[in-house]
Amino acid sequence: MATNDSTAQAAAGEAQQNAPLKRVMGPKLLLLFIVGDILGTGVYALTGQVAKEVGGAAWLPFLVAFGVALLTALSYLELVTKYPKAAGAALYVHKAFGVHFLTFIVCFTVMCSGLTSAATASQAFAANMFAAFGMQADKTWITLGALGFMALVMLVNLRGASESVRANVVLTLIELSGLLMVILLGFYAMSQGQADFSRVIAFDTPEDKGVFLAVTSATALAFFAMVGFEDSVNMAEETHNPSRIFPKVMLTGLGLTAVIYVLVSICAVALVPVGELASSTTPLVLVVKRAAPGLPVEYIMPVISMFAVANSALINMMMASRLLYGMSRQGVLPSFLAHVHRRNQTPWTAILFTTALAFGLIILVALGDSEAIRALGGTTALLLLGVFAFVNVAVLVLRRHPVKHEHFRINRIVPWLGAAACLFLVTPLTGRDVIQYQVAGWLLLLGVVMWGVTYLARSKEDKMRLDPAALE
């Protein structure tokens, strides 16, 4: 009797692992997913920081960052249409090199990036929520609000991909409304003669930097605002006909966000002096105030920001859970992370696991006030550039392994340029703070330790395997 029970349990577990994810995303939903992920909340704060580096020509670093992101996006498109599976960058590196350690470190880095963004977004959501209701909240209440919000994200994610994508649509449209308000009010104010267009083409670099170094430093900042396109490839198994629709949709999404960023930065420097933008933590609020002084922007922007960070948290948690699910399916992570809910067709164990990690990060950020904690966001962006370099190289390696179906294909020079650009942005030549490299070293060391633990756990299951052929 006991044998029958154990056999039934094993069969049920295998059925959960083999169950497919539900395909719910078509071109329109995928476009909104990509646009919402790229926009995030970076541009709300980065406009002032970029202007501080280059002066009125703040639009130029966003344009250069778009060019760098485009190179890597093209590499991602060749790979996602060639291997339309969940797990993205880690999966491509896994297929190209077949080295478990390297695959795990890439997986760990991408997961850290997503969870750090989600944890930070959750705290920002709680802070904006209390501000929108005119409530004074200390760190404890903000942390509790962030934990409660993360639990809500988990429930939406568990409920199903359809529900998560619908929530993403609503949040992305609200997020877009804030930036369109800045652009439309900005152009209206310009038409009324309130703008100083001479600032738009004026370079005003810090005394210790030349034009090239200033643009490079500003591009490294602006590139953070372009990151997000890569998350969408983790949703390949929940997208209808991904090999066909991904190229047009991803390139459209990346292009739209670049246009929005350039227009926002032009409006900002034309209406507000660079010094004021650089010293403000909410530069776009200044722009709206200058364009429409009577508008109660102090109440509007926190609400829009609240929805924007909510979208960022939702998308990053969706990405992180699909990443772990995909890597578990390939034998890189423990098999329990590959379980799919029978009714909802969501990777429920991976969702619970990533939520638990996000809870821990939220508490860590709340308790810690060190320089290392504050540098965590920039550090994960630094490591992500390293991942992008590996993805570009993986394109070249995998050219030796053709597949039977048609897929997007790029010129060989593109991944070479993409890898070189990403590696350059990793170097200290971009003016990165030394603390980011120190924290990156500690994070990678933690990744090595976790790889050892995972390797031992997976070995006990007697299923530690590399299965690149399963990607065909």
C-alpha positions in Angstrom: 0.0 0.0 0.0 2.8 2.3 0.9 4.5 1.5 -2.3 1.4 2.4 -4.3 1.2 5.8 -2.4 4.8 6.6 -3.1 4.4 5.7 -6.7 1.4 7.9 -7.0 3.2 10.8 -5.4 6.2 10.3 -7.7 3.8 10.3 -10.7 2.1 13.4 -9.5 5.4 15.2 -9.0 6.6 14.2 -12.5 3.3 15.4 -14.0 3.8 18.8 -12.3 7.3 19.1 -13.7 6.3 18.1 -17.2 3.2 20.4 -17.3 3.6 23.3 -19.8 3.1 26.9 -18.9 0.0 28.6 -20.3 0.5 30.7 -23.5 -1.4 34.0 -23.0 0.7 36.7 -24.6 0.2 37.9 -28.2 2.0 40.9 -29.9 0.0 43.6 -28.1 0.4 42.2 -24.6 4.1 41.4 -25.2 4.7 45.0 -26.4 3.1 46.4 -23.3 5.2 44.0 -21.2 8.4 45.2 -22.8 7.6 48.9 -22.7 6.4 48.7 -19.1 9.6 46.8 -18.1 12.0 49.2 -19.8 10.3 52.4 -18.6 10.2 51.4 -14.9 10.9 54.4 -12.7 14.5 55.0 -13.9 13.7 58.0 -16.1 11.9 59.8 -13.2 15.2 60.1 -11.3 17.9 59.6 -14.0 17.0 62.7 -16.0 18.6 65.0 -13.4 21.6 62.7 -12.9 22.3 62.5 -16.6 21.9 66.3 -17.0 24.5 66.7 -14.1 27.1 64.9 -16.2 26.6 66.5 -19.6 24.5 69.6 -19.1 21.6 70.4 -21.5 22.5 67.7 -24.0 20.9 65.1 -21.6 19.2 63.5 -24.6 22.5 62.4 -26.1 23.4 59.7 -23.5 19.9 58.3 -23.7 20.4 58.0 -27.5 23.8 56.4 -27.1 22.4 54.0 -24.5 19.6 53.1 -26.9 22.3 52.2 -29.5 24.2 50.0 -27.1 21.0 48.3 -25.9 19.9 47.7 -29.5 23.0 45.7 -30.2 22.4 43.4 -27.3 18.6 43.2 -28.0 19.4 42.0 -31.5 21.5 39.2 -30.0 18.7 38.3 -27.7 16.3 38.2 -30.6 18.4 35.7 -32.5 18.6 33.4 -29.4 15.0 33.7 -28.2 13.7 32.9 -31.7 16.2 30.1 -32.1 15.5 28.6 -28.6 12.0 29.9 -27.5 12.2 28.6 -23.9 12.0 30.2 -20.4 15.2 31.3 -18.5 16.7 33.6 -21.1 20.4 34.5 -20.7 21.2 31.6 -18.4 19.7 29.2 -20.9 21.7 30.6 -23.8 24.9 30.5 -21.9 24.0 26.9 -20.8 23.4 25.9 -24.5 26.6 27.7 -25.7 29.2 26.6 -23.2 27.7 23.7 -21.3 29.5 24.6 -18.0 27.2 24.2 -15.0 29.2 26.7 -12.9 29.0 29.5 -15.5 25.3 28.8 -16.2 24.6 29.1 -12.4 26.5 32.3 -12.0 24.7 33.9 -14.9 21.3 32.7 -13.5 22.3 34.0 -10.0 23.3 37.4 -11.5 20.0 37.9 -13.5 18.0 36.7 -10.5 19.8 39.2 -8.2 19.0 42.0 -10.6 15.3 41.1 -10.8 14.9 40.6 -7.0 16.8 43.7 -6.1 14.7 45.8 -8.5 11.5 44.2 -7.1 12.5 44.7 -3.5 13.5 48.3 -4.1 10.3 48.9 -6.1 8.2 47.5 -3.3 9.7 49.9 -0.8 9.2 52.8 -3.2 5.5 51.6 -3.7 4.9 51.7 0.1 6.6 55.2 0.5 4.6 56.6 -2.4 1.3 55.0 -1.1 1.7 56.7 2.3 2.7 60.0 0.6 -0.4 59.8 -1.7 -2.6 59.5 1.3 -0.8 62.3 3.1 0.4 60.0 5.9 3.7 60.3 7.6 5.3 56.8 7.8 8.5 55.7 9.4 10.8 52.9 8.2 8.9 50.2 10.0 5.6 51.0 8.4 7.2 51.4 4.9 8.8 48.0 5.4 5.5 46.4 6.4 3.8 48.1 3.5 6.5 46.7 1.1 6.1 43.2 2.5 2.3 43.4 2.1 2.7 44.6 -1.5 5.1 41.8 -2.3 2.6 39.3 -0.9 0.0 40.8 -3.2 2.3 40.5 -6.2 2.9 36.8 -5.3 -0.9 36.2 -5.2 -1.4 37.8 -8.7 1.6 35.8 -10.0 0.2 32.6 -8.6 -3.3 33.2 -9.9 -2.1 32.9 -13.5 -0.1 34.4 -16.3 -3.3 36.0 -17.7 -4.1 37.9 -14.5 -0.4 39.0 -14.2 -0.4 40.2 -17.8 -3.7 42.1 -17.4 -2.4 43.8 -14.3 0.8 44.7 -16.3 -1.4 46.3 -19.1 -3.2 48.6 -16.6 0.0 49.5 -14.8 1.9 50.2 -18.0 -0.8 52.5 -19.3 -0.8 54.5 -16.1 3.0 54.6 -16.1 3.0 55.9 -19.7 0.4 58.5 -18.8 2.9 60.2 -16.4 5.6 60.5 -19.0 3.2 61.6 -21.8 1.9 64.3 -19.4 5.5 65.6 -19.0 6.0 65.6 -22.8 2.6 67.1 -23.7 2.8 69.8 -21.0 6.4 70.4 -21.9 5.6 71.0 -25.6 2.6 73.2 -24.6 4.9 75.4 -22.5 7.4 75.6 -25.3 4.7 76.8 -27.7 4.0 79.5 -25.2 7.5 80.8 -25.3 8.6 79.4 -21.9 11.5 77.3 -23.2 15.2 78.1 -23.6 16.3 75.9 -26.5 19.9 77.0 -26.3 20.3 74.7 -23.3 19.3 71.6 -25.3 22.6 71.6 -27.3 24.8 73.0 -24.6 27.4 70.7 -23.1 28.3 71.5 -19.5 30.6 68.9 -18.1 32.1 68.6 -14.6 35.5 70.3 -14.2 37.4 67.0 -13.8 35.9 65.4 -16.9 36.2 65.9 -20.7 33.3 65.6 -23.1 34.0 62.0 -23.9 34.3 60.8 -20.3 31.2 62.9 -19.3 29.1 61.3 -22.1 30.4 57.9 -21.2 29.5 58.3 -17.6 26.1 59.6 -18.5 25.6 56.8 -20.9 26.3 54.3 -18.1 23.6 55.9 -16.1 21.2 56.2 -19.0 21.8 52.5 -20.0 20.2 51.5 -16.7 16.9 53.1 -17.9 17.1 51.0 -21.1 17.5 47.7 -19.3 14.3 45.6 -19.2 14.0 44.3 -22.7 15.9 41.2 -21.7 13.2 40.2 -19.2 10.7 39.5 -21.9 12.6 36.5 -23.2 11.9 34.6 -20.0 8.2 34.7 -21.0 8.9 32.9 -24.3 7.0 29.7 -23.1 3.9 31.9 -22.3 3.9 33.7 -25.7 2.1 32.6 -28.8 4.4 31.8 -31.6 7.5 33.6 -30.0 9.8 32.9 -32.9 7.6 35.0 -35.2 6.4 37.9 -33.0 9.4 38.6 -30.8 11.6 40.5 -33.3 9.1 43.1 -34.4 7.6 43.6 -30.9 10.9 43.9 -29.0 12.4 46.4 -31.5 9.2 48.4 -31.5 9.2 48.5 -27.7 12.8 49.5 -27.5 12.3 52.2 -30.1 9.2 53.7 -28.4 10.9 53.9 -25.1 14.0 55.6 -26.6 11.8 58.2 -28.3 10.0 58.8 -25.0 13.3 59.2 -23.1 14.7 61.7 -25.6 11.5 63.8 -25.7 11.3 63.8 -21.8 15.0 64.9 -21.5 14.5 67.7 -24.2 11.5 69.0 -22.4 13.3 68.9 -19.0 16.4 70.9 -20.0 14.4 73.3 -22.2 12.1 74.3 -19.3 14.3 73.9 -16.2 17.9 75.1 -15.7 20.3 72.2 -15.5 21.5 73.1 -12.0 17.9 72.8 -10.7 17.4 69.4 -12.4 20.7 68.0 -11.2 20.0 69.0 -7.5 16.4 67.7 -7.5 15.5 64.1 -6.5 12.2 64.5 -8.5 13.3 66.4 -11.6 10.2 65.6 -13.7 8.0 67.1 -11.0 9.9 70.4 -11.5 9.3 70.1 -15.3 5.5 69.7 -14.8 5.4 72.6 -12.2 7.2 74.9 -14.7 4.9 73.9 -17.6 1.6 74.0 -15.6 2.1 75.9 -12.3 -1.6 75.4 -11.3 -1.5 71.6 -11.6 -1.4 69.7 -8.2 1.6 67.7 -9.3 2.6 66.9 -5.7 -0.4 64.7 -5.5 -0.5 63.4 -9.0 3.1 62.2 -9.4 3.3 60.1 -6.2 0.2 58.2 -7.4 1.7 57.6 -10.9 5.1 56.7 -9.4 3.3 54.2 -7.1 1.8 52.4 -10.1 5.1 52.6 -12.0 7.1 50.9 -9.3 4.2 48.4 -8.8 4.6 47.4 -12.5 8.4 47.1 -12.1 8.0 44.8 -9.1 5.4 42.6 -10.9 7.4 42.2 -14.0 10.7 41.4 -12.2 9.0 38.8 -10.0 7.4 37.2 -13.1 10.8 37.1 -14.7 12.7 35.7 -11.7 10.2 32.8 -11.2 10.3 31.8 -14.9 14.1 32.0 -14.8 14.3 29.5 -11.9 11.7 27.4 -13.5 13.5 27.2 -16.8 16.9 26.4 -15.1 15.3 23.7 -13.0 13.9 22.1 -16.2 17.4 22.0 -17.6 18.9 20.3 -14.5 20.9 23.3 -13.3 18.7 24.0 -10.2 16.9 21.6 -7.8 13.9 19.9 -9.5 11.3 21.2 -7.0 11.5 24.6 -8.7 10.1 23.2 -11.9 6.6 22.3 -10.5 3.7 23.8 -12.4 0.3 24.3 -10.9 -2.2 22.0 -12.6 -5.1 24.5 -12.8 -3.4 27.9 -13.1 -0.4 26.6 -15.1 2.1 28.8 -13.2 5.5 27.8 -11.8 4.2 27.9 -8.2 7.2 26.6 -6.4 9.5 29.0 -8.2 7.1 31.9 -7.4 7.0 31.0 -3.7 10.8 30.6 -3.6 11.5 34.0 -5.3 9.0 35.7 -3.1 10.7 34.4 0.0 14.0 35.8 -1.3 12.4 39.1 -2.0 11.0 39.3 1.5 14.5 38.7 2.8 15.9 41.5 0.6 13.2 44.0 1.7 14.1 43.3 5.3 17.8 43.5 4.6 17.5 46.9 2.9 15.3 48.2 5.7 17.7 47.1 8.4 20.9 48.1 6.6 21.9 51.7 5.9 25.4 51.1 4.7 27.0 52.4 1.5 27.1 48.8 0.2 23.3 48.4 0.6 22.7 51.7 -1.3 25.1 50.6 -4.1 23.2 47.3 -4.6 21.1 48.6 -7.5 24.0 50.0 -9.4 26.0 46.8 -8.7 23.4 44.5 -10.1 23.2 46.7 -13.2 27.0 46.4 -13.5 26.8 42.6 -13.3 24.0 42.6 -15.8 26.3 44.2 -18.4 28.6 41.3 -17.9 25.7 38.9 -18.6 24.9 40.8 -21.8 28.5 40.4 -22.9 28.2 36.6 -22.5 24.9 36.6 -24.4 26.5 38.4 -27.3 29.4 35.8 -27.4 26.8 33.0 -27.1 25.3 34.1 -30.4 28.6 33.5 -32.1 29.2 30.1 -30.4 25.7 28.9 -31.2 26.1 29.7 -34.9 27.7 26.2 -35.0 24.5 24.6 -33.9 21.7 25.2 -36.5 18.1 24.4 -35.7 15.4 23.1 -37.9 12.9 26.0 -37.7 13.2 29.5 -39.1 14.5 32.1 -36.7 15.7 35.7 -36.6 19.4 36.1 -37.7 21.8 39.0 -37.4 25.1 40.0 -39.0 28.1 38.6 -37.2 29.5 42.1 -36.5 26.5 42.9 -34.2 27.3 40.5 -31.3 31.0 41.5 -31.5 30.0 45.2 -31.2 27.5 44.4 -28.5 30.0 42.5 -26.4 32.6 45.2 -26.8 30.2 48.0 -25.8 28.9 46.1 -22.7 32.5 45.3 -21.6 33.5 48.9 -22.0 30.6 50.1 -19.8 31.7 47.6 -17.1 35.1 49.2 -16.8 36.1 52.1 -14.5 36.4 54.3 -17.6 32.7 55.1 -17.2 33.4 56.7 -13.8 31.6 54.0 -11.7 32.0 54.2 -8.0 34.6 51.7 -6.6 32.0 50.5 -4.1 30.1 48.9 -6.9 33.0 46.7 -7.9 33.5 45.7 -4.2 29.9 44.8 -3.8 29.9 42.9 -7.1 32.8 40.8 -5.8 31.0 39.9 -2.7 27.8 39.1 -4.7 29.8 36.8 -7.0 31.4 35.1 -4.0 27.9 34.5 -2.6 26.9 33.0 -5.9 29.9 30.6 -5.8 28.8 29.5 -2.3 25.2 29.0 -3.5 26.5 27.1 -6.6 28.3 24.7 -4.3 25.2 24.1 -2.1 23.0 23.7 -5.2 25.4 21.3 -6.9 25.4 19.1 -3.8 21.6 19.2 -3.5 21.2 18.4 -7.2 23.8 15.6 -7.0 21.8 13.9 -4.2 18.8 13.8 -6.6 21.1 12.0 -9.1 19.8 14.4 -11.8 22.6 16.8 -12.1 22.8 17.1 -15.9 23.3 19.4 -18.7 20.7 18.9 -21.3 21.4 21.4 -24.1 19.8 19.1 -26.7 16.4 19.7 -25.0 16.5 23.2 -26.3 16.0 22.2 -29.9 
